[in-house]
Amino acid sequence: MEIDFNDPLVLGGIALGLALVLVLFLLVFALRASGRAARAAEPLANQMLMMGEGLRVMNESQHVLKGGLDSMTQTQAQAMHTVESRLAHVQQQMQDKLHENAMKSARSLAEMQGQMKDTLQGSSEKTTKSLTQLQERLATIDKAQTNIEKLSGDVLSLQDILSNKQTRGAFGEIQLNDIVQKAMPPDAYTFQATLSNGKRADCLIHLPNPPGPIVIDSKFPLEAYEKIRAADNPAMVQIAVREMKAAVRAHISAISQKYIIEGETAEGALMFLPSEAVYAELHANFGDVVREGFDARVWIVSPTTCMATLNTMRAILKDARMKEQAGAIRKELGLLNKDVDRLETRVGNLDRHFGQAAKDVEDIKISATKAGNRAKRLDAFDFAEIEESPADNIVRIAPEDS
C-alpha cells in the first residue's frame, strides 16, 4: 500500500515515532548517567514516568490513528474499486461509441467514395464532352480563321480592283450584269450595246415605247469618296467634298450626253453605283447633286434600288408584251370557239350513231332470244310419238337405189 506523505495523519504518525525514538534515546542516556547523578534520578524518573504515560497515551492515539488509517485505506480502496469499475464501464461505453462512430464513419466514407466516384465519373464524361466540343469549336475557329484570312486577301484584292479605274469599271459591269440577269428575261437586255452615236452602253434595257430603251451605266467616281473617308481635318474634308461634287456632276453630264438620244432611247438613263456606301453618302450629304441628276434625267441607283427598278421594268415589259399579244389571243380564242362548235356537231353525230347501234343491238338481242326459244322447243320434241307420214308426202333428198 502506498503512503501519502501529504496526509496529516501520516505526518502525525511519523512525528510520534520520531518523538518516541527521541524519548528512548534520552532514557538510555539517563540510565548511563544515573551512576553519576543519583540525585537527578528521581526527577528524571518522574519525567520518565510522565514520558511513559505520554508514550502510552501516544501509543493509544497511534492505535486509534492506525484504525482510522485502516478505515481510510479500506474506504480509499473501495472508492478506488468503484472508480475503476466506473472507469471500466465508461471505457467500455467509449469503446462501443467509438466502434459505432467508426462504423458510421466507414459507411459514410463508403457512401462518400461512391458519390465521389459517380461525381468524378460524371465530371470525367462532362469534361470529355466539353473537351470534344472545345476541339470542334477550335476546329471551327481555325476554319473561320482560314476563311477570314482568305476574306482579308479578297478584301485586299477588292481594294486593288477598286483602286484602278479600269478594273473598277469592270467590277461594276460584272455586278450590274449579275443583277440584270437575275431580274430580267434574256431577250429584254443587251450588254455593251452600241448606240447610233457610236457610244457603247454598259447595259441597254429593251423597253417598249413609251418610255423606250433605257441605258444603265456602271462606272462611278470612287477617288473623291475615298478622299472624303481619308480626310482627317476640316480643310481636307471641304476639298474632298468639292472634288466629289465635281466628279459626280461631270459623270451625270457625260451620261446625259452619251446615252439619252431622242427617238432612240428613253428620256432618262441610270447611273449604277456598285457601292451602297457611296450611294448612302450621296443621298445623305450631296442632296443637291442628286437633284441635279434628276433635272438631267439621270437617276442614281445602288444594287438594292437597281434590283427594285429592274423588277418594275420587268412588270412594264410583261404588260406591254401582253398587250401586243392581245390580238393573237383573240384570234386563237375565235379558232378555239369554232373548234368547240365542230366538236359539239361531231359529238352529236356520234351520239346518233351510238343510238342506232344500240337499237340494232336490241333487235339482234330480240332475234337471238326467239332463236333460242325455238331451239329449246325443238330439243323438247319426242320423235317416237310423231305419226309416220305417207311415203308420198316425204320429200326424198337422194334417189333410191335400184
Steps between C-alpha positions, in 0.01 A plus 500: 500500500634839412541763785388849421751731670268791440240346733502675850439168679800343337711804591368482858591133524847566370548784747378274783747231402783749490401629844494144633846434365620822658352400837666161488828667414462731797406207724814313405704811550338551843569144611864537408523818699316358802819393668641845495188690582290302744332800626386586160353153457177565674400802297611314198303197611200717548554643163542151367174398658332798354660427173393134527147614568533734204632213295208285609262773403688544176489124442125498553472797271714315245268198521204728449689665218582162351134399513407823331772442245377147435144624468613772268704248304199273462282793407762615254533146362122473466491843338782394270311183412186702433699746292668216312159338435357827380812561294471152349129561427577841352786350303271225369239759408766711332626195310146414390437860402830519316422171322157626406646832383767312309232287326296809421812676375588196289147490350501876442845474347386216274192700396714806448747298295212367288359848453844636424554217253170575328571871510850449366369269229232752405753780515736294285227439243402867505864601475552260209189635331605859567848429366348339189273802450791730567706314243218528248464870574874546466483322165212731403701800619801381298277462198349844562850640542593350166188651345579834662853490363360411159241776533774743599684403187181545301443841661854602411440374148173695493682811616755445225214462254320812618818705505537461123249681279483234229473208742244696703290546185527126426395421857195724466410340167523150646276591793253676270497201263422266789211717625352546150521128418312417820229763457427505124419239234789422260347684200429818698858637522827533310844546654752731333241624250621752242271799446452705184747764624773238527495490880500161669264455792580258781142370492196585287155396626255446212182668621209574264404854407431679719743534672728315256840331551686628806877495559672397826857624555712310755798735540519708818745756650661339803821706543323804640298283739819335627647846559197592711541186706873561544475870587614567858437876526221739391708659223569164333133406542388815318745436215388138469132605503559747216682235300221251568233741378701589190565133415136393542372802302743427219394136493130594495560741215694236301219244541236752397694595186602147397203281580191718465419515129166637388297250300741215578520464876282594793497853632718396793788273598624320811835548673578177687711522818630155605566637851216554745733719707556746213125501427421576865767773512354670191141501630606597853744783430468585129126550454555793262707280268231229503236762411722623214503140377119501506499819297739341249275190497777282637384287793759365740439141620680262735493117476186491717309778326619376161342161567173670598511721188567200274207311654278797418636502143431128477137558599470777236656273238268217590195727476613633162558152364158393621345794314695408185372146520139601569402479126660159462325386815162617363568321169591182679188532713287527181661192350450323830130591494465355148679185610257470791199539266643240263560269793139539615373410147718193483403393847133526395564288190681246710214496747251427217725221372516358849118521526452312169760245605321454830167446314665246266649319798157491667347349180779246486437408864125449422579275198752303703241451776245368252753268342594367843141433593440309172813294562372407847164393360670286234716338765186409700324318209430116535555351154347158600156645545497667162282311249673375192408694196414327176790430282355715229517799728869442573733701292798288418832669483686227310361249245438146620737226406360285219 
